[in-house]
Amino acid sequence: MTLDASSRFARALGAAALVVAIGACAAPAQPPASVGSAVGPASPSTSARAPGDPRTAPSPSPSPSSPTSRTAAEIARLQAAVEADPSDADAPRDLGFALAQRVRETADPSLYAPALAAFGAALRIRPDDALALVGVAGIQLGKHEFAAGLETARKALALSPSLVAAHAAEVDALVELGRYDEADGAAGVMLGLSVDLSTLARVSYLAELRGRLPAALTAMQAAAASPGLAPENTAFVHALLGNLLVYSGDPTAAAAAYRTALVLVPDHPPSLAGQGRLAAGAGRLDEAIVLFGRAASVAPLPEYVIALGDAQAADGRTDAAARSYELAQAEIRLFEAAGVIVDVDLALMEADHGDPAAALAHAMAAHDQTPTVRAADAVAWALHRLGRDREALVHAQEALRLGSTDPILRYHAGAIEAALGDEKAARRDLGLALATDPGFSGTGVAEVRRLLASLPD
């Protein structure tokens, strides 16, 4: 089972954070400290953790100066402000951003509703508040409601055509709807308004999707060098930079980028996961397991728990891996219960650890609504698990239509090509997956190597 670092959970989390980060530029003179980040995906409470979950160990309590405790204090202050003056539109809007930041910090699905309610209260007082609409769009993006997010972003743009945060939300929504050419055009408009950490990061991702790694790396390096509005935003961009450096064949520089992020935000989950993939790629599975466990303990997101399970499985810890996969599936279901659209994620889980027929149903539902390269990949992988490889190949080729070097997409395509006896294509795609990131998945890498060894010389 693999959910890579660019899965929809991780990307929606980071993209929504950067939407609100640049939205903060248009906030009142003294916006809440939490406006620097934003909405992220939900995840289960402690009571839902499976036996043996590495997160059951207590984590250190945040210090009074930590971002988490500052956000909690800011929420309390803003809630009091809303109660004291129900006519103040700024207070509920800022409360929405603070709650959105808290979602990012805790991955608590129960905070989606009050955050959305706070933005709604602000809009009832001031219907033309474009920044409040950006907050709503950020939540919609975090919940994978991409069509709704696009509509909301465009409402904000109609009110404030130069609001960069609204343009950013539009770009994100178009990408996640599979409307890549439109996203490129929207990104050009956005970049014309502001060249900064958030806009450059989006330009980088668009280049990465098309397999243009040098351009993606250049843009992300510029983003990392740009002033950030909050340490977490800068740390997130450094983590993305690290991933691109891995893909570009420079693991030493990637390790340095992850370390920089972890100086900015200790125990930064995407950077811990990046270090985990580096360790896995170097064959240090014990270290990878520890790092993925730490990432999952800070942000209990499925991709980190699945990465942990893959490392455990590759290390022969079968029972522990099974518990991790069970936990990841429970997390995905809890996302679904919190209103997050999870068809792609459920498809991949079912394809590898459940019912391939159910996987195909989820994947097709996702593809019908959001015909992205990742949805096409999910359809292809489900069909492959059902033994329908000729049909799978059509969707695998669709997943690669932009020229992506993503190791997950290449691994899936290569496995399908190997099943069909296309040795040349299989060697190409499996080899590219391994060369791009030899730590993309403990189990995935092992399978790539097995398939390559099975191909005739």
C-alpha positions, 0 to 999 in steps of 0.5 A, a space after each residue: 500500500 502506498 500513499 505518497 507525499 503528494 497525496 490529496 490529504 497532504 496537498 490539500 492540507 498544505 495548499 489550504 495553509 498557503 491560501 490563508 497565509 497569503 490571505 493574511 496579507 489582506 487581513 486587518 492591521 492586527 490579524 490573529 497570530 494563527 492566520 499564517 496557516 490554515 485548514 487541513 484534513 481531519 483525523 481520528 481522536 485518541 479513542 479511535 486508535 488501534 492497539 499498538 498504535 505508535 501514537 499512544 505514547 504521550 507527547 510533550 506538552 506544548 510550551 506556553 510559547 509554542 504555536 499550538 498554545 498560542 493558537 488555542 489562546 487566540 481562539 479563546 480570545 476571539 470567542 470572547 470578542 465575538 460574544 462581546 460584540 456580535 456586530 463585529 465582522 472581523 472577530 468571527 472571520 479571524 476566529 474562523 482562521 484561528 480554528 482553521 489553523 488549529 485544524 492544521 495543528 491537531 488534525 481534529 475533524 470536529 473543528 471544521 464545523 465551528 470554523 465554517 460557522 465562524 466564517 458564515 457569521 462574518 459573512 452574514 454581517 459583511 456579505 462582501 468580505 472577500 477574505 472570509 470567502 477565502 477562508 471558506 474556500 480553504 476549508 472546502 479545499 481541505 475537505 476535498 470539495 474542490 468544485 465548491 472551493 472553485 465557486 467560492 474562490 471565484 466569488 471572492 475574486 468577483 468582490 476583490 479581483 486583486 486578492 492573491 489568496 483568492 487566486 491561489 484558491 482558484 489555482 488549487 481548485 483547478 488543479 484538484 479538478 484536473 483542469 490543468 491548462 486552466 490552472 496554468 493560466 490562473 497561476 500566471 495571473 496570480 504570479 503577476 500579482 505577487 511573487 512570494 512563497 505561496 505563489 511560487 510554491 504553486 508554480 513549482 507544483 504545476 511544473 512538477 505535475 508536468 515532469 518539469 523537475 528543473 523548473 519546479 526545483 527553481 521555483 521552490 528554491 525561490 519560494 523557500 528563500 522568500 519571506 514567510 508569514 509564519 514559520 510553519 509555512 516556510 517549513 512546509 515549503 522547505 519540506 516540499 523543496 526537500 522532496 523535489 531535491 530527492 526527485 532531482 537526485 540530490 538526497 544530501 541537499 534534501 536532508 539539509 532542507 528537511 533539517 532547516 524545516 525542523 529548525 523552524 518547526 520542531 517535529 514538523 511532520 512533512 519533514 519527518 516523513 521526508 527524513 523517513 523516506 530518505 532513511 528507507 531509501 538508504 535501507 535504514 528501516 529501523 530509523 524510517 519506522 521511528 521517523 514515520 511514527 513521530 510524524 504520525 504522532 504529531 499529525 495523525 494523517 493516513 499517509 504517515 501511518 501508511 508509510 509507517 506500515 510500509 516500512 514495518 512490512 518491509 522490515 518483516 514486522 507483519 503484525 505491526 504493519 497490519 495494525 498500521 494499515 488498519 489504523 490508516 483505514 480507520 483514519 480515512 473513514 473518520 475523514 469521511 465521517 467529518 465530510 471529507 471526500 475520500 474516494 481516491 484514498 479509499 480506492 487505494 486502501 481497498 486495492 491493496 488491503 481490501 476489496 478490489 471491486 470496492 476500490 474500483 467503485 471508489 476510484 470511478 466515483 472520484 474520476 467522474 467528479 475530479 478527473 485528475 492524474 491521481 484519480 486515473 491512477 487509482 482507477 488503473 491500480 484497482 483494475 490491475 488488482 482485479 486482473 483487468 490489465 488491458 483496461 488498467 493500461 488505458 488509465 495508467 497512460 491517462 495518469 501519466 499524460 502530463 509527463 509526471 515522474 511521480 514514483 507512485 504513478 510510475 510504479 503502478 504503470 510499470 507493474 501493469 506493463 509488466 503484467 501485460 508483457 511490455 518489458 521495455 515500458 515496464 523497465 522504463 517506468 519501474 526504473 524511473 520510480 526507483 531512480 526518482 525516490 528509492 524510499 517512496 514506499 517500503 513495500 512499493 520499492 520492494 515490489 519494484 525490485 522484484 518486478 525488475 528482477 523478474 523481467 527477462 534480460 
